[in-house]
Amino acid sequence: MKNRLKDLRTERNWTQADLAQHVSVSRQTINAIEKGKFDPSLPLAFRLSRLFDLTIEEIFLDGE
Amino acid sequence: MQTHNQTGGDQDAAKRAGRLALWTLAWVASLALARFGPSLLWDYQPVASWVAVAINLALGIGWIVAHARYLREIDELQRKIMQDAMAITLGVGWVVGFAYVVADGAELIARDISIGALPVLMAVVYMIATVVGQLRYR
């Protein structure tokens, strides 16, 4: 699934490890989500949504 | 929900993996005891053999519970990699196992293969599938 995670992260000058720490997952998980290889669980999507103060739909783009 | 920062999270992950490894070792050791104990240690005394089998079963149940708990606690990407590896392993175990049963029933296989070969095959498949999963999501 396409998403804006990398843009949102780099806007804040965060590394993948920084973002991973903020949402309590591994850096590998953030990397896989940014590359569109892995779709996050709903709880993780909500944590990202709260962190960036955006709706889930504003972070994750429905490809259909 | 798991907590994960670079130091504390890694330490927690290592602790969880270590706990699962201990359960795995305990189960493997009890399996070896139940398998080789009768011939090497207690000369096929039934009571001792039953005790060894009971210990193996009890540790096996503990290992399953520890594995389920480990899956719940780990990072969600790692959980997906493990679940994918387990699905492939189960599929290979079934397909190869039933193929062997069918081929053996049709008398296509000249010599018997030990049933112990199946878990060894599944363990190898699981390890390969896990490594492939790690590489895919690297």
N, CA and C atoms of all chains as a GROMACS GRO file, in nm:
protein
  606
    1MET      N    1   0.084  -0.120   0.000
    1MET     CA    2   0.000   0.000   0.000
    1MET      C    3   0.088   0.126   0.000
    2LYS      N    4   0.056   0.219  -0.092
    2LYS     CA    5   0.135   0.342  -0.095
    2LYS      C    6   0.106   0.428   0.027
    3ASN      N    7   0.205   0.505   0.067
    3ASN     CA    8   0.185   0.590   0.186
    3ASN      C    9   0.283   0.707   0.183
    4ARG      N   10   0.258   0.803   0.273
    4ARG     CA   11   0.339   0.925   0.280
    4ARG      C   12   0.436   0.922   0.398
    5LEU      N   13   0.460   0.804   0.447
    5LEU     CA   14   0.536   0.793   0.573
    5LEU      C   15   0.677   0.852   0.560
    6LYS      N   16   0.743   0.823   0.450
    6LYS     CA   17   0.879   0.872   0.433
    6LYS      C   18   0.882   1.025   0.429
    7ASP      N   19   0.787   1.084   0.355
    7ASP     CA   20   0.781   1.231   0.346
    7ASP      C   21   0.755   1.292   0.484
    8LEU      N   22   0.659   1.234   0.555
    8LEU     CA   23   0.624   1.287   0.688
    8LEU      C   24   0.742   1.274   0.784
    9ARG      N   25   0.814   1.165   0.771
    9ARG     CA   26   0.930   1.142   0.859
    9ARG      C   27   1.043   1.238   0.828
   10THR      N   28   1.073   1.255   0.699
   10THR     CA   29   1.186   1.341   0.662
   10THR      C   30   1.155   1.489   0.687
   11GLU      N   31   1.025   1.524   0.680
   11GLU     CA   32   0.986   1.663   0.715
   11GLU      C   33   1.028   1.698   0.857
   12ARG      N   34   1.030   1.596   0.942
   12ARG     CA   35   1.064   1.617   1.084
   12ARG      C   36   1.211   1.584   1.113
   13ASN      N   37   1.285   1.553   1.009
   13ASN     CA   38   1.427   1.514   1.022
   13ASN      C   39   1.446   1.393   1.114
   14TRP      N   40   1.354   1.300   1.103
   14TRP     CA   41   1.364   1.178   1.182
   14TRP      C   42   1.427   1.068   1.098
   15THR      N   43   1.502   0.982   1.164
   15THR     CA   44   1.549   0.860   1.098
   15THR      C   45   1.438   0.755   1.110
   16GLN      N   46   1.456   0.646   1.036
   16GLN     CA   47   1.359   0.536   1.051
   16GLN      C   48   1.358   0.484   1.194
   17ALA      N   49   1.476   0.483   1.256
   17ALA     CA   50   1.485   0.435   1.395
   17ALA      C   51   1.409   0.528   1.489
   18ASP      N   52   1.417   0.660   1.464
   18ASP     CA   53   1.344   0.756   1.547
   18ASP      C   54   1.193   0.729   1.539
   19LEU      N   55   1.145   0.715   1.414
   19LEU     CA   56   1.001   0.692   1.396
   19LEU      C   57   0.960   0.559   1.459
   20ALA      N   58   1.044   0.458   1.440
   20ALA     CA   59   1.015   0.326   1.498
   20ALA      C   60   0.999   0.336   1.650
   21GLN      N   61   1.088   0.414   1.710
   21GLN     CA   62   1.083   0.431   1.856
   21GLN      C   63   0.954   0.501   1.899
   22HIS      N   64   0.911   0.600   1.820
   22HIS     CA   65   0.789   0.674   1.854
   22HIS      C   66   0.665   0.585   1.853
   23VAL      N   67   0.663   0.487   1.764
   23VAL     CA   68   0.541   0.405   1.751
   23VAL      C   69   0.562   0.261   1.797
   24SER      N   70   0.673   0.237   1.867
   24SER     CA   71   0.697   0.108   1.933
   24SER      C   72   0.701  -0.012   1.838
   25VAL      N   73   0.774   0.005   1.726
   25VAL     CA   74   0.800  -0.110   1.638
   25VAL      C   75   0.948  -0.109   1.602
   26SER      N   76   0.989  -0.207   1.523
   26SER     CA   77   1.130  -0.213   1.483
   26SER      C   78   1.156  -0.121   1.363
   27ARG      N   79   1.284  -0.084   1.343
   27ARG     CA   80   1.320  -0.002   1.228
   27ARG      C   81   1.289  -0.077   1.098
   28GLN      N   82   1.305  -0.210   1.101
   28GLN     CA   83   1.277  -0.292   0.983
   28GLN      C   84   1.130  -0.281   0.943
   29THR      N   85   1.042  -0.270   1.042
   29THR     CA   86   0.899  -0.256   1.013
   29THR      C   87   0.871  -0.123   0.943
   30ILE      N   88   0.930  -0.015   0.993
   30ILE     CA   89   0.911   0.117   0.930
   30ILE      C   90   0.964   0.114   0.787
   31ASN      N   91   1.082   0.055   0.768
   31ASN     CA   92   1.140   0.047   0.635
   31ASN      C   93   1.048  -0.029   0.539
   32ALA      N   94   0.993  -0.142   0.585
   32ALA     CA   95   0.906  -0.224   0.499
   32ALA      C   96   0.776  -0.149   0.466
   33ILE      N   97   0.723  -0.073   0.563
   33ILE     CA   98   0.600   0.005   0.536
   33ILE      C   99   0.630   0.116   0.434
   34GLU      N  100   0.742   0.187   0.455
   34GLU     CA  101   0.777   0.296   0.363
   34GLU      C  102   0.794   0.246   0.220
   35LYS      N  103   0.848   0.127   0.206
   35LYS     CA  104   0.870   0.071   0.071
   35LYS      C  105   0.744   0.007   0.013
   36GLY      N  106   0.636   0.006   0.094
   36GLY     CA  107   0.511  -0.053   0.046
   36GLY      C  108   0.511  -0.204   0.045
   37LYS      N  109   0.609  -0.264   0.115
   37LYS     CA  110   0.617  -0.410   0.117
   37LYS      C  111   0.530  -0.471   0.226
   38PHE      N  112   0.494  -0.391   0.324
   38PHE     CA  113   0.421  -0.443   0.440
   38PHE      C  114   0.315  -0.343   0.481
   39ASP      N  115   0.192  -0.392   0.500
   39ASP     CA  116   0.083  -0.305   0.547
   39ASP      C  117   0.076  -0.314   0.699
   40PRO      N  118   0.071  -0.200   0.766
   40PRO     CA  119   0.069  -0.204   0.913
   40PRO      C  120  -0.065  -0.253   0.967
   41SER      N  121  -0.061  -0.299   1.091
   41SER     CA  122  -0.186  -0.337   1.158
   41SER      C  123  -0.267  -0.210   1.186
   42LEU      N  124  -0.394  -0.227   1.216
   42LEU     CA  125  -0.479  -0.112   1.248
   42LEU      C  126  -0.428  -0.036   1.372
   43PRO      N  127  -0.390  -0.106   1.481
   43PRO     CA  128  -0.335  -0.031   1.596
   43PRO      C  129  -0.213   0.054   1.560
   44LEU      N  130  -0.125   0.000   1.474
   44LEU     CA  131  -0.006   0.077   1.435
   44LEU      C  132  -0.046   0.195   1.346
   45ALA      N  133  -0.142   0.173   1.257
   45ALA     CA  134  -0.189   0.283   1.172
   45ALA      C  135  -0.246   0.396   1.258
   46PHE      N  136  -0.318   0.360   1.364
   46PHE     CA  137  -0.373   0.463   1.455
   46PHE      C  138  -0.261   0.535   1.530
   47ARG      N  139  -0.157   0.461   1.570
   47ARG     CA  140  -0.045   0.527   1.640
   47ARG      C  141   0.024   0.627   1.547
   48LEU      N  142   0.041   0.588   1.421
   48LEU     CA  143   0.103   0.679   1.324
   48LEU      C  144   0.013   0.801   1.300
   49SER      N  145  -0.116   0.774   1.292
   49SER     CA  146  -0.213   0.882   1.272
   49SER      C  147  -0.207   0.984   1.385
   50ARG      N  148  -0.201   0.935   1.508
   50ARG     CA  149  -0.194   1.025   1.625
   50ARG      C  150  -0.061   1.100   1.626
   51LEU      N  151   0.047   1.028   1.593
   51LEU     CA  152   0.179   1.089   1.596
   51LEU      C  153   0.190   1.207   1.498
   52PHE      N  154   0.139   1.188   1.377
   52PHE     CA  155   0.150   1.293   1.276
   52PHE      C  156   0.028   1.387   1.275
   53ASP      N  157  -0.067   1.359   1.360
   53ASP     CA  158  -0.190   1.440   1.370
   53ASP      C  159  -0.260   1.448   1.234
   54LEU      N  160  -0.270   1.334   1.171
   54LEU     CA  161  -0.339   1.323   1.041
   54LEU      C  162  -0.434   1.204   1.048
   55THR      N  163  -0.530   1.200   0.956
   55THR     CA  164  -0.616   1.080   0.953
   55THR      C  165  -0.538   0.967   0.885
   56ILE      N  166  -0.585   0.845   0.906
   56ILE     CA  167  -0.519   0.730   0.843
   56ILE      C  168  -0.522   0.745   0.691
   57GLU      N  169  -0.635   0.796   0.639
   57GLU     CA  170  -0.647   0.811   0.493
   57GLU      C  171  -0.550   0.915   0.439
   58GLU      N  172  -0.508   1.009   0.523
   58GLU     CA  173  -0.411   1.110   0.477
   58GLU      C  174  -0.268   1.054   0.476
   59ILE      N  175  -0.246   0.945   0.546
   59ILE     CA  176  -0.112   0.884   0.548
   59ILE      C  177  -0.104   0.768   0.449
   60PHE      N  178  -0.208   0.686   0.448
   60PHE     CA  179  -0.208   0.567   0.362
   60PHE      C  180  -0.303   0.589   0.245
   61LEU      N  181  -0.255   0.561   0.124
   61LEU     CA  182  -0.331   0.591   0.003
   61LEU      C  183  -0.391   0.462  -0.051
   62ASP      N  184  -0.524   0.463  -0.064
   62ASP     CA  185  -0.593   0.346  -0.117
   62ASP      C  186  -0.561   0.333  -0.266
   63GLY      N  187  -0.500   0.222  -0.304
   63GLY     CA  188  -0.457   0.204  -0.443
   63GLY      C  189  -0.568   0.168  -0.538
   64GLU      N  190  -0.687   0.132  -0.486
   64GLU     CA  191  -0.794   0.085  -0.575
   64GLU      C  192  -0.871   0.203  -0.636
   65MET      N  193   0.035  -0.456   2.408
   65MET     CA  194   0.110  -0.390   2.300
   65MET      C  195   0.258  -0.381   2.338
   66GLN      N  196   0.346  -0.422   2.248
   66GLN     CA  197   0.487  -0.428   2.284
   66GLN      C  198   0.549  -0.290   2.285
   67THR      N  199   0.648  -0.271   2.371
   67THR     CA  200   0.724  -0.147   2.366
   67THR      C  201   0.854  -0.176   2.293
   68HIS      N  202   0.901  -0.079   2.216
   68HIS     CA  203   1.020  -0.104   2.137
   68HIS      C  204   1.098   0.024   2.116
   69ASN      N  205   1.206   0.043   2.194
   69ASN     CA  206   1.299   0.147   2.157
   69ASN      C  207   1.432   0.079   2.131
   70GLN      N  208   1.529   0.155   2.083
   70GLN     CA  209   1.650   0.091   2.031
   70GLN      C  210   1.725   0.008   2.134
   71THR      N  211   1.723   0.051   2.262
   71THR     CA  212   1.796  -0.027   2.362
   71THR      C  213   1.702  -0.120   2.439
   72GLY      N  214   1.601  -0.060   2.502
   72GLY     CA  215   1.508  -0.141   2.580
   72GLY      C  216   1.434  -0.242   2.494
   73GLY      N  217   1.391  -0.199   2.374
   73GLY     CA  218   1.318  -0.287   2.284
   73GLY      C  219   1.402  -0.404   2.239
   74ASP      N  220   1.528  -0.377   2.204
   74ASP     CA  221   1.617  -0.485   2.161
   74ASP      C  222   1.645  -0.582   2.276
   75GLN      N  223   1.660  -0.527   2.397
   75GLN     CA  224   1.684  -0.613   2.513
   75GLN      C  225   1.562  -0.701   2.540
   76ASP      N  226   1.443  -0.641   2.529
   76ASP     CA  227   1.321  -0.718   2.550
   76ASP      C  228   1.310  -0.829   2.444
   77ALA      N  229   1.340  -0.794   2.320
   77ALA     CA  230   1.331  -0.892   2.211
   77ALA      C  231   1.429  -1.006   2.235
   78ALA      N  232   1.550  -0.971   2.280
   78ALA     CA  233   1.651  -1.074   2.307
   78ALA      C  234   1.606  -1.164   2.422
   79LYS      N  235   1.544  -1.102   2.523
   79LYS     CA  236   1.496  -1.180   2.638
   79LYS      C  237   1.386  -1.277   2.595
   80ARG      N  238   1.293  -1.226   2.511
   80ARG     CA  239   1.183  -1.311   2.463
   80ARG      C  240   1.237  -1.427   2.380
   81ALA      N  241   1.332  -1.395   2.290
   81ALA     CA  242   1.389  -1.500   2.204
   81ALA      C  243   1.466  -1.602   2.289
   82GLY      N  244   1.536  -1.552   2.392
   82GLY     CA  245   1.611  -1.641   2.480
   82GLY      C  246   1.518  -1.736   2.555
   83ARG      N  247   1.403  -1.682   2.601
   83ARG     CA  248   1.306  -1.765   2.674
   83ARG      C  249   1.252  -1.876   2.582
   84LEU      N  250   1.221  -1.839   2.457
   84LEU     CA  251   1.171  -1.939   2.363
   84LEU      C  252   1.279  -2.043   2.333
   85ALA      N  253   1.404  -1.997   2.319
   85ALA     CA  254   1.515  -2.090   2.291
   85ALA      C  255   1.531  -2.189   2.405
   86LEU      N  256   1.514  -2.143   2.529
   86LEU     CA  257   1.525  -2.233   2.645
   86LEU      C  258   1.416  -2.341   2.641
   87TRP      N  259   1.294  -2.300   2.611
   87TRP     CA  260   1.184  -2.397   2.599
   87TRP      C  261   1.214  -2.497   2.488
   88THR      N  262   1.266  -2.446   2.375
   88THR     CA  263   1.297  -2.534   2.262
   88THR      C  264   1.403  -2.635   2.302
   89LEU      N  265   1.510  -2.587   2.368
   89LEU     CA  266   1.618  -2.676   2.411
   89LEU      C  267   1.567  -2.781   2.509
   90ALA      N  268   1.482  -2.737   2.603
   90ALA     CA  269   1.428  -2.830   2.703
   90ALA      C  270   1.346  -2.939   2.635
   91TRP      N  271   1.265  -2.899   2.536
   91TRP     CA  272   1.182  -2.997   2.466
   91TRP      C  273   1.270  -3.094   2.385
   92VAL      N  274   1.370  -3.042   2.314
   92VAL     CA  275   1.459  -3.127   2.235
   92VAL      C  276   1.535  -3.224   2.327
   93ALA      N  277   1.581  -3.174   2.443
   93ALA     CA  278   1.653  -3.261   2.537
   93ALA      C  279   1.562  -3.372   2.588
   94SER      N  280   1.435  -3.337   2.619
   94SER     CA  281   1.342  -3.439   2.670
   94SER      C  282   1.307  -3.539   2.560
   95LEU      N  283   1.305  -3.491   2.434
   95LEU     CA  284   1.279  -3.581   2.322
   95LEU      C  285   1.394  -3.681   2.307
   96ALA      N  286   1.517  -3.630   2.319
   96ALA     CA  287   1.634  -3.718   2.310
   96ALA      C  288   1.633  -3.820   2.424
   97LEU      N  289   1.594  -3.774   2.543
   97LEU     CA  290   1.588  -3.864   2.658
   97LEU      C  291   1.485  -3.974   2.634
   98ALA      N  292   1.366  -3.935   2.586
   98ALA     CA  293   1.260  -4.034   2.561
   98ALA      C  294   1.297  -4.129   2.448
   99ARG      N  295   1.374  -4.079   2.352
   99ARG     CA  296   1.410  -4.162   2.237
   99ARG      C  297   1.526  -4.257   2.268
  100PHE      N  298   1.630  -4.205   2.334
  100PHE     CA  299   1.750  -4.288   2.355
  100PHE      C  300   1.763  -4.343   2.497
  101GLY      N  301   1.684  -4.287   2.591
  101GLY     CA  302   1.691  -4.334   2.730
  101GLY      C  303   1.664  -4.483   2.745
  102PRO      N  304   1.558  -4.537   2.682
  102PRO     CA  305   1.527  -4.679   2.701
  102PRO      C  306   1.645  -4.771   2.667
  103SER      N  307   1.716  -4.744   2.559
  103SER     CA  308   1.826  -4.833   2.521
  103SER      C  309   1.956  -4.800   2.592
  104LEU      N  310   1.978  -4.674   2.625
  104LEU     CA  311   2.109  -4.634   2.680
  104LEU      C  312   2.110  -4.619   2.832
  105LEU      N  313   1.994  -4.585   2.891
  105LEU     CA  314   1.997  -4.549   3.034
  105LEU      C  315   1.919  -4.644   3.125
  106TRP      N  316   1.800  -4.691   3.085
  106TRP     CA  317   1.721  -4.769   3.181
  106TRP      C  318   1.672  -4.903   3.124
  107ASP      N  319   1.738  -4.953   3.023
  107ASP     CA  320   1.716  -5.089   2.971
  107ASP      C  321   1.567  -5.121   2.950
  108TYR      N  322   1.498  -5.031   2.887
  108TYR     CA  323   1.358  -5.050   2.845
  108TYR      C  324   1.262  -5.077   2.961
  109GLN      N  325   1.289  -5.023   3.079
  109GLN     CA  326   1.192  -5.036   3.189
  109GLN      C  327   1.072  -4.947   3.156
  110PRO      N  328   0.951  -5.008   3.152
  110PRO     CA  329   0.834  -4.931   3.105
  110PRO      C  330   0.804  -4.806   3.188
  111VAL      N  331   0.817  -4.814   3.320
  111VAL     CA  332   0.783  -4.698   3.404
  111VAL      C  333   0.872  -4.579   3.369
  112ALA      N  334   1.001  -4.605   3.359
  112ALA     CA  335   1.095  -4.497   3.325
  112ALA      C  336   1.064  -4.440   3.186
  113SER      N  337   1.030  -4.528   3.092
  113SER     CA  338   0.998  -4.481   2.957
  113SER      C  339   0.872  -4.396   2.956
  114TRP      N  340   0.768  -4.437   3.033
  114TRP     CA  341   0.645  -4.358   3.042
  114TRP      C  342   0.672  -4.222   3.104
  115VAL      N  343   0.756  -4.220   3.208
  115VAL     CA  344   0.790  -4.092   3.272
  115VAL      C  345   0.860  -4.001   3.171
  116ALA      N  346   0.952  -4.058   3.093
  116ALA     CA  347   1.025  -3.977   2.994
  116ALA      C  348   0.930  -3.921   2.888
  117VAL      N  349   0.835  -4.006   2.844
  117VAL     CA  350   0.738  -3.961   2.743
  117VAL      C  351   0.648  -3.852   2.802
  118ALA      N  352   0.606  -3.871   2.929
  118ALA     CA  353   0.520  -3.771   2.995
  118ALA      C  354   0.594  -3.638   3.008
  119ILE      N  355   0.722  -3.644   3.046
  119ILE     CA  356   0.801  -3.520   3.057
  119ILE      C  357   0.811  -3.452   2.920
  120ASN      N  358   0.834  -3.533   2.818
  120ASN     CA  359   0.844  -3.478   2.681
  120ASN      C  360   0.714  -3.411   2.639
  121LEU      N  361   0.601  -3.476   2.670
  121LEU     CA  362   0.471  -3.417   2.635
  121LEU      C  363   0.447  -3.287   2.712
  122ALA      N  364   0.479  -3.288   2.843
  122ALA     CA  365   0.457  -3.168   2.925
  122ALA      C  366   0.543  -3.052   2.875
  123LEU      N  367   0.669  -3.082   2.847
  123LEU     CA  368   0.758  -2.975   2.796
  123LEU      C  369   0.714  -2.930   2.656
  124GLY      N  370   0.659  -3.025   2.578
  124GLY     CA  371   0.608  -2.990   2.445
  124GLY      C  372   0.492  -2.893   2.454
  125ILE      N  373   0.402  -2.917   2.550
  125ILE     CA  374   0.289  -2.824   2.570
  125ILE      C  375   0.341  -2.687   2.614
  126GLY      N  376   0.439  -2.689   2.706
  126GLY     CA  377   0.500  -2.562   2.749
  126GLY      C  378   0.564  -2.488   2.634
  127TRP      N  379   0.629  -2.563   2.545
  127TRP     CA  380   0.694  -2.504   2.429
  127TRP      C  381   0.591  -2.438   2.335
  128ILE      N  382   0.479  -2.508   2.314
  128ILE     CA  383   0.372  -2.453   2.228
  128ILE      C  384   0.318  -2.322   2.288
  129VAL      N  385   0.292  -2.324   2.419
  129VAL     CA  386   0.240  -2.204   2.486
  129VAL      C  387   0.343  -2.090   2.477
  130ALA      N  388   0.471  -2.123   2.500
  130ALA     CA  389   0.576  -2.021   2.493
  130ALA      C  390   0.585  -1.964   2.352
  131HIS      N  391   0.568  -2.049   2.252
  131HIS     CA  392   0.575  -2.005   2.112
  131HIS      C  393   0.459  -1.911   2.080
  132ALA      N  394   0.337  -1.948   2.127
  132ALA     CA  395   0.219  -1.864   2.102
  132ALA      C  396   0.237  -1.728   2.170
  133ARG      N  397   0.290  -1.731   2.293
  133ARG     CA  398   0.313  -1.604   2.366
  133ARG      C  399   0.419  -1.520   2.294
  134TYR      N  400   0.524  -1.586   2.245
  134TYR     CA  401   0.630  -1.517   2.173
  134TYR      C  402   0.572  -1.447   2.049
  135LEU      N  403   0.485  -1.519   1.977
  135LEU     CA  404   0.425  -1.461   1.856
  135LEU      C  405   0.341  -1.337   1.889
  136ARG      N  406   0.272  -1.341   2.003
  136ARG     CA  407   0.189  -1.227   2.041
  136ARG      C  408   0.274  -1.105   2.077
  137GLU      N  409   0.393  -1.130   2.134
  137GLU     CA  410   0.472  -1.020   2.191
  137GLU      C  411   0.569  -0.955   2.092
  138ILE      N  412   0.604  -1.025   1.985
  138ILE     CA  413   0.708  -0.972   1.898
  138ILE      C  414   0.655  -0.861   1.807
  139ASP      N  415   0.747  -0.792   1.745
  139ASP     CA  416   0.717  -0.687   1.648
  139ASP      C  417   0.628  -0.742   1.535
  140GLU      N  418   0.535  -0.660   1.485
  140GLU     CA  419   0.434  -0.715   1.393
  140GLU      C  420   0.491  -0.762   1.259
  141LEU      N  421   0.600  -0.702   1.214
  141LEU     CA  422   0.661  -0.753   1.090
  141LEU      C  423   0.726  -0.890   1.115
  142GLN      N  424   0.794  -0.902   1.230
  142GLN     CA  425   0.854  -1.032   1.264
  142GLN      C  426   0.746  -1.139   1.276
  143ARG      N  427   0.630  -1.099   1.332
  143ARG     CA  428   0.519  -1.194   1.346
  143ARG      C  429   0.474  -1.242   1.208
  144LYS      N  430   0.464  -1.148   1.113
  144LYS     CA  431   0.422  -1.188   0.977
  144LYS      C  432   0.524  -1.282   0.914
  145ILE      N  433   0.653  -1.251   0.931
  145ILE     CA  434   0.758  -1.337   0.874
  145ILE      C  435   0.748  -1.477   0.934
  146MET      N  436   0.728  -1.484   1.066
  146MET     CA  437   0.718  -1.616   1.131
  146MET      C  438   0.593  -1.690   1.087
  147GLN      N  439   0.480  -1.618   1.077
  147GLN     CA  440   0.356  -1.685   1.038
  147GLN      C  441   0.364  -1.735   0.893
  148ASP      N  442   0.425  -1.656   0.806
  148ASP     CA  443   0.444  -1.701   0.667
  148ASP      C  444   0.531  -1.826   0.664
  149ALA      N  445   0.638  -1.825   0.744
  149ALA     CA  446   0.730  -1.940   0.747
  149ALA      C  447   0.658  -2.064   0.801
  150MET      N  448   0.573  -2.045   0.902
  150MET     CA  449   0.499  -2.158   0.958
  150MET      C  450   0.399  -2.213   0.858
  151ALA      N  451   0.334  -2.123   0.781
  151ALA     CA  452   0.237  -2.168   0.681
  151ALA      C  453   0.307  -2.253   0.573
  152ILE      N  454   0.423  -2.206   0.528
  152ILE     CA  455   0.498  -2.281   0.427
  152ILE      C  456   0.542  -2.417   0.484
  153THR      N  457   0.589  -2.414   0.610
  153THR     CA  458   0.636  -2.537   0.673
  153THR      C  459   0.523  -2.639   0.686
  154LEU      N  460   0.407  -2.591   0.731
  154LEU     CA  461   0.292  -2.681   0.746
  154LEU      C  462   0.252  -2.738   0.610
  155GLY      N  463   0.250  -2.654   0.509
  155GLY     CA  464   0.215  -2.699   0.374
  155GLY      C  465   0.311  -2.804   0.322
  156VAL      N  466   0.440  -2.776   0.337
  156VAL     CA  467   0.541  -2.872   0.290
  156VAL      C  468   0.529  -3.003   0.368
  157GLY      N  469   0.507  -2.993   0.499
  157GLY     CA  470   0.493  -3.114   0.581
  157GLY      C  471   0.377  -3.199   0.535
  158TRP      N  472   0.264  -3.134   0.510
  158TRP     CA  473   0.147  -3.209   0.464
  158TRP      C  474   0.169  -3.268   0.325
  159VAL      N  475   0.213  -3.184   0.232
  159VAL     CA  476   0.227  -3.228   0.093
  159VAL      C  477   0.328  -3.342   0.083
  160VAL      N  478   0.446  -3.322   0.143
  160VAL     CA  479   0.550  -3.425   0.135
  160VAL      C  480   0.507  -3.549   0.213
  161GLY      N  481   0.447  -3.528   0.330
  161GLY     CA  482   0.402  -3.641   0.412
  161GLY      C  483   0.300  -3.727   0.341
  162PHE      N  484   0.197  -3.663   0.284
  162PHE     CA  485   0.093  -3.740   0.215
  162PHE      C  486   0.147  -3.800   0.083
  163ALA      N  487   0.235  -3.728   0.015
  163ALA     CA  488   0.294  -3.783  -0.107
  163ALA      C  489   0.371  -3.911  -0.074
  164TYR      N  490   0.442  -3.908   0.040
  164TYR     CA  491   0.516  -4.027   0.080
  164TYR      C  492   0.420  -4.142   0.112
  165VAL      N  493   0.312  -4.111   0.185
  165VAL     CA  494   0.214  -4.215   0.221
  165VAL      C  495   0.156  -4.279   0.095
  166VAL      N  496   0.120  -4.194  -0.002
  166VAL     CA  497   0.061  -4.244  -0.127
  166VAL      C  498   0.162  -4.328  -0.206
  167ALA      N  499   0.285  -4.274  -0.217
  167ALA     CA  500   0.389  -4.346  -0.292
  167ALA      C  501   0.424  -4.478  -0.224
  168ASP      N  502   0.427  -4.476  -0.089
  168ASP     CA  503   0.458  -4.598  -0.015
  168ASP      C  504   0.346  -4.700  -0.033
  169GLY      N  505   0.218  -4.650  -0.030
  169GLY     CA  506   0.103  -4.740  -0.048
  169GLY      C  507   0.104  -4.805  -0.186
  170ALA      N  508   0.156  -4.734  -0.285
  170ALA     CA  509   0.164  -4.789  -0.421
  170ALA      C  510   0.292  -4.869  -0.442
  171GLU      N  511   0.365  -4.890  -0.334
  171GLU     CA  512   0.491  -4.968  -0.336
  171GLU      C  513   0.591  -4.911  -0.438
  172LEU      N  514   0.598  -4.776  -0.439
  172LEU     CA  515   0.693  -4.711  -0.529
  172LEU      C  516   0.826  -4.682  -0.459
  173ILE      N  517   0.825  -4.694  -0.326
  173ILE     CA  518   0.946  -4.660  -0.250
  173ILE      C  519   1.011  -4.791  -0.201
  174ALA      N  520   1.135  -4.807  -0.239
  174ALA     CA  521   1.203  -4.934  -0.214
  174ALA      C  522   1.233  -4.956  -0.065
  175ARG      N  523   1.272  -4.848   0.004
  175ARG     CA  524   1.307  -4.868   0.146
  175ARG      C  525   1.232  -4.769   0.233
  176ASP      N  526   1.209  -4.812   0.359
  176ASP     CA  527   1.136  -4.726   0.453
  176ASP      C  528   1.220  -4.607   0.496
  177ILE      N  529   1.154  -4.494   0.510
  177ILE     CA  530   1.222  -4.374   0.561
  177ILE      C  531   1.170  -4.350   0.702
  178SER      N  532   1.262  -4.320   0.794
  178SER     CA  533   1.223  -4.296   0.933
  178SER      C  534   1.127  -4.178   0.942
  179ILE      N  535   1.025  -4.191   1.029
  179ILE     CA  536   0.929  -4.082   1.050
  179ILE      C  537   1.002  -3.958   1.103
  180GLY      N  538   1.117  -3.978   1.166
  180GLY     CA  539   1.196  -3.866   1.219
  180GLY      C  540   1.246  -3.773   1.110
  181ALA      N  541   1.245  -3.821   0.984
  181ALA     CA  542   1.292  -3.735   0.874
  181ALA      C  543   1.196  -3.619   0.849
  182LEU      N  544   1.066  -3.641   0.880
  182LEU     CA  545   0.965  -3.537   0.851
  182LEU      C  546   0.986  -3.411   0.936
  183PRO      N  547   0.999  -3.424   1.070
  183PRO     CA  548   1.026  -3.301   1.148
  183PRO      C  549   1.158  -3.236   1.112
  184VAL      N  550   1.257  -3.316   1.073
  184VAL     CA  551   1.385  -3.256   1.033
  184VAL      C  552   1.364  -3.174   0.905
  185LEU      N  553   1.291  -3.232   0.809
  185LEU     CA  554   1.260  -3.160   0.685
  185LEU      C  555   1.185  -3.031   0.716
  186MET      N  556   1.085  -3.041   0.806
  186MET     CA  557   1.005  -2.923   0.840
  186MET      C  558   1.089  -2.816   0.908
  187ALA      N  559   1.183  -2.859   0.992
  187ALA     CA  560   1.270  -2.762   1.060
  187ALA      C  561   1.357  -2.689   0.958
  188VAL      N  562   1.409  -2.763   0.861
  188VAL     CA  563   1.494  -2.702   0.757
  188VAL      C  564   1.412  -2.604   0.673
  189VAL      N  565   1.290  -2.647   0.634
  189VAL     CA  566   1.202  -2.560   0.554
  189VAL      C  567   1.170  -2.434   0.632
  190TYR      N  568   1.141  -2.448   0.762
  190TYR     CA  569   1.107  -2.333   0.845
  190TYR      C  570   1.222  -2.233   0.850
  191MET      N  571   1.344  -2.286   0.869
  191MET     CA  572   1.461  -2.197   0.877
  191MET      C  573   1.482  -2.123   0.744
  192ILE      N  574   1.470  -2.197   0.633
  192ILE     CA  575   1.489  -2.134   0.501
  192ILE      C  576   1.381  -2.029   0.477
  193ALA      N  577   1.255  -2.062   0.510
  193ALA     CA  578   1.144  -1.968   0.488
  193ALA      C  579   1.161  -1.843   0.575
  194THR      N  580   1.214  -1.860   0.696
  194THR     CA  581   1.237  -1.744   0.783
  194THR      C  582   1.345  -1.654   0.725
  195VAL      N  583   1.454  -1.713   0.677
  195VAL     CA  584   1.563  -1.634   0.618
  195VAL      C  585   1.512  -1.560   0.493
  196VAL      N  586   1.435  -1.631   0.410
  196VAL     CA  587   1.379  -1.567   0.288
  196VAL      C  588   1.288  -1.450   0.327
  197GLY      N  589   1.207  -1.469   0.432
  197GLY     CA  590   1.120  -1.362   0.479
  197GLY      C  591   1.199  -1.242   0.529
  198GLN      N  592   1.306  -1.268   0.603
  198GLN     CA  593   1.390  -1.158   0.652
  198GLN      C  594   1.451  -1.081   0.536
  199LEU      N  595   1.493  -1.154   0.433
  199LEU     CA  596   1.554  -1.088   0.316
  199LEU      C  597   1.450  -1.007   0.238
  200ARG      N  598   1.329  -1.065   0.229
  200ARG     CA  599   1.224  -0.997   0.151
  200ARG      C  600   1.187  -0.861   0.212
  201TYR      N  601   1.184  -0.856   0.345
  201TYR     CA  602   1.141  -0.732   0.412
  201TYR      C  603   1.259  -0.650   0.464
  202ARG      N  604   1.380  -0.680   0.415
  202ARG     CA  605   1.499  -0.610   0.466
  202ARG      C  606   1.493  -0.461   0.434
   0.00000   0.00000   0.00000
